[in-house]
Each structure stands twice: as C-alpha cells, then as structure tokens.
C-alpha cells in the first residue's frame, strides 16, 4: 500500500460529491507533506494527473457501478486537471475526494492512458450535452450591473457570467453550504474577483427588493416544489424592467420534475407578472422574462 504523501482541501462533503456532473468542475487544493516536492509531482508538461486518495464512504446507484469501482473501493482514483501549481500546494479540477482525504500517489495522465481507457463505459450525461449546446448562445444576452444566478451549484456557470461581465457584480445562490463554499474557493483560485456566492433559498432570496438588474436560473426551476412561489420571489428582487433568463429541459428530454409544455411555461411566467417569450433550441426551452411595472 502507498504511504500518505498529502491531504485534500476543498469544501466538498459526501452529499455534494454525489452530483458528479457538477463536481467535475470543482477545484481542490492538494497539500503535500513535503511542500518542496510539488515540482516533483506536478509539471507544466502534463495537463492531467492520476491521483490515488481516500475512497468515498458511500455508493452510487447501481447504474453508476463504474463510478463505484473508481471512487468507492479500497482507494479512490481520480483523473484531475492541473489548474496551477505553487510552492507548497497544487490546485486541481475534478478530484472526487472529501475535505481532509489522504493522498497516496500522484502520477501524470498521458495520451497512452487515454488510449487504454477509451473503451471505459460511463453513463452518458445527456443534460450536460444539452447545456453545452444551448448556453453559449444564451450568455451574451445577460447584462447588468448586478446579476443573480439562482441555483448556482458549484458555480461554473456563475463564474462564466462573471467573466463575460467583468464590470458587473455577480452573485450565485444555492441552498447548500458545501456548494457555495466550494464555489467561492473555485472563484478565488481562478482569480475571478467580481463573483460572490451566498447560501440561500429561491423562496427567500437574501437581497433587497428592486435591487437586481438581471437574474438567471439554469436547469433549476423544475427541481422546485413551488415554482410560482420562487418566481414571485425573483420578481421581488428584480428592478422594474429587469430580465430573468431561465433555461429548462423540454418535457420529452427530461423526466424529473413537472412536465410543462412551452405554452405552460409562458403562462406560468405571465401569471406571476412577467412579459415572457421563449425559444426552443435542441433539448431545452429558453425563457426570457421582463418584470412588469
């Protein structure tokens, strides 16, 4: 068995790590027991590394048995992307280990490894593909001095909004402390100064009324028990004429949550007090709703 060479620092707990599609974008600090050895393990010659670490103390559903084999056996094995290596620490993206986990080995991940792994069977993340296709055309239309992203998860899309609007103050809101804490760590490591993450509920946003220029909800509303209640709360914090941009999966593409048609979504927004219009790119509906006076 390998000996311990370091530990993990992040804001992850076992609950948040189960959201694998989100955590792939999260950043962890690798703290080595011998800080001067960072350069021995990490080099700019390689973009990705194999990290052997303490396994997760839970099991994914049976359909994700490949993840159980990788992360939940005697040790965990993550393929990570190097973000930056500094004196004493390195920051990596995609480490599937909770805060305080031990690290036993770090090896460069090369094209040879990738070729050998190309036949590995992992479940397809269909909604991740939809997000990648739809969101790049949505981001340019989101502007304002104050932008609020509700249901920000690990903050990947919130930080993208902040980078696209460097003169704006961007906020990400999520109900889980581990997600907002991890998001803030990601932003600090990546050097994105105009974004801040807060823990809060879509039903009780921690903002004054009429204080936000633009709000976003990316694939979030269908997870709520009371969508209309949340929309009233979003309308409360938006300024008159403020824009809410929401992206939701089409009913036939996603079987979780309410199965609303395009017309039903529009009627829901209109009932709350928005002037709404929609588009339906592949796999999703994009709703743009302006707060009425």
N, C-alpha and C positions, 0 to 999 in steps of 0.2 A: 504494500500500500504506500502511496506517495505520502510524504510528510507535509505538514501545513507550511505554506510559503507566504500566506497573506490572508486578508479578510475583505469582505464586501461592505461598502457603504452605499445605501440608497434609501428610498422612502417606501420600499415595497413590503407588503405583507402577503400572506398566502391567499387572501381574498382577491387582491388586485392582480396577483400573478396569474390567476385563472383567466384573465382577459388577455389571452395571448396575442391577439391581433393588435392590441394597444401597446402591450409591453415591449413588443419588438422595437418600438421607437424610443424606449426609455433609456436613460443614461445611468450607469453605476460607476462609482469610484472603486478601483482596485488598489487596496492599500497593502503594500508588500512589507514583510517583517524587516527586510533589509532595504531601506529606501533607495540606496545607491544602486540596487540591482534592477531598477526599472528599465534602464537602457539595455540590460542583458536579455530581458524578456520581450520588450516592445521596440520595434524598429519601424521607421517610415517606409522600409522596403516592403512591408506587408500591410494590407488594409484590414484583414480579418484574422482572428485568432480562435483557437480552441481552448476553452477554459474548463478545467475539471474542478468541481466545487461540491459543497454540501448539497445533498438532494433535497427536493421539496417534500414536505411531510403531508402530502395528500395525493390523491389520484384523480386524473382527468377522466371524463366519461369514456366508456368502452370504445366509442367510435374514434377516440383520440389515443388509442393504445400506443401509437408511435411516440407521442409526447411522454407517456408514462415510461416507456423504455429509455428515452433520452434524459429525462429530468427527475424521475422518481424512483430510481433503483438504488443500488448501493452508493453510487455517486451521481451527481448531475453533470451533464456535459453540454455546454453552450457554445455555439459558434457566434462570436461577437465581432462587431465592427469597431476599430480603434477610432476614437474621436480626437483625443490629444493625450500625449504622454509628457509628464512634467517630472521634476525632481521629487521623488518620493511617492508619486501616485500616477496612475493612468486612468483615463475615463473611457468607458466602452459603452456601446449601444447594444441592447438585446440580451443582457445577462439574466438568465432565469434563476435567480437566487435571491433569497430574502436578505434584508439588512443583517449584518453580522455573520453571514455564512463564511465558512472557511474555504480558502482556495488551495488546491493541492498541486496543480500543474497548469502551465500556460505554454501553448505551442502555436507556431504560425499555421494558419489555414491557407493552403495553396491551391492552385488550379488542379493539381493532381488529386487532392482530397475532393474537390468539387466534382471532378470527373467520376470518381468512385461512388459519390453519393447521388448522382443524377437520377438513379432509379428508386430512390427512397420514396415511400408512399406516405404523404402527409395529406390530411383533408384540405380541399380547396377552400379558400376564404372568398366566397362569391361576393360578399358585400364589400370586401376590400377592393376587389376589381371594379365594382361599380363606383366606389368613392374615387378611385384613381382616374376613372374615365370622366366623371361628372364635375368634380370640384375645381379643377384648373380653370374652367370657363366661368365658374361662379365667383371666385375670389376677386377678380378685378372690379366687380360692381359693388364691393363692400367698402365704404369710405366713411370717415367721420372723425372728429377729434377724440371721441370716446366710443370704443367698440366693446361690446359684451358678448362673449361666446358662452352659451349656456349648455351644460353637459360636456365639459371640455375634456374629460377623460385624462389621459396622460399629456395633454396639451400640444400634441403635434400640430393640429390644425390651428389652434390658437396662436402658436408661435409663427405659423405661416402667415396668418393675418397681420401679426406684429411686424414681420419682415416686409410685408407688402405695404405697410402703412407706418413708416419709421417716425413720422411726426405725430402719430396718434398714441393715446394711452389705451392699451388693450387689456381687458380683464377676462380671465377664464374662471368659470364657476362650476364646481362639481360637489356632489353631496358627500364624497368620501375623502377624509383627511389624507389617506395614503396616496390618493391620486393627485390631489392638489400639491401636497408636499413634494412628490416626485416630479411633478410638472415644473415647480419652481426651481428645483435642482437642475432639471434639464435646461431651463432657460438661462440659469446662471453659468452653467458650463459652456453653453453655446454662445454666450455673450449677447443675449437679446435683452436690452435694458428696458424696453417700453412695454413689457408684459408683466402682469401680476396675477397670481392665482389665489382664489379665495374659496373656502368651504362654505357651501350654502345650498339651499333648496330652490328649485324652479318655482315652487309655490310661495316662497318668501325671499325674494332676492335682496341682498344686502346693499341696496342702492336707494337714493332718494328718488322721488317721483320726478319725471321730466328731466332726467339727468344724463341720458344716454342717447347718442346720435344714431347708432346702428347696433342691432343685435343679431346673433346667428344661433341656429340650432341645427347641427349636422347629425342626421340619423338618430335623433334623440327623442323627439316628441312621442313616437309610437311606443316608447318604453313606459310612459307615464300612465297612471291610473285615471287621472283627470286632466286631459289635455286642455280643455277650455279654461279651467282654473289657472293653469300655467300661462296661457295666452293672455288672460286678463292681467296677470302679474307682470308679464313682459311689456304689455301696453302701458302699464302704470309707470315703469321706469323710462320708457322711450319719450323723447321730446316730440312735440307735435310735428308731424311730417317725417318722423324717424322711420327708418326702414328695418323691418325684420325679414331676414333671409333664412328660410328653413328648407332643408333637403331631407326627403323621406323616401324609403324604398316603395316601389309600387307594390300593390297588394299581391299580385301574382308572382312577384320576385321574392317575397319575404313573408313567412307565415307566423311571425311573432308579433303580438300586439294587434290593435284594431285594423281591420281590413277596409280601409277607407278608399273610395274612388277619388279621382281627381276633382270631380264636382263636389263631393262631400268635404274634401279638404278646403276648397274655396269657400263653401258655405260656412264652415266652422270659423274660419278667419273673419269672414264678413260679419257673422253674428257677434263677434267679440268687439268689433269696431275698427277693423282694418279694411282698407281698399286693397284687394288681393288679386294677383294674376299668377299664372302658372305656366311652366314648361315641363315637358316630359322627355328628357333625354333617355338614353338606353338604361333601363333598370331603375329609374328614380323619377320623382317629381320634385321640381324646384319651385318653391313658393316665395314670391316677393310681395310683402305686405306693408303698406304705408299706414301709419297711425292717423286716423281721422281726428279732427279737432273736437 
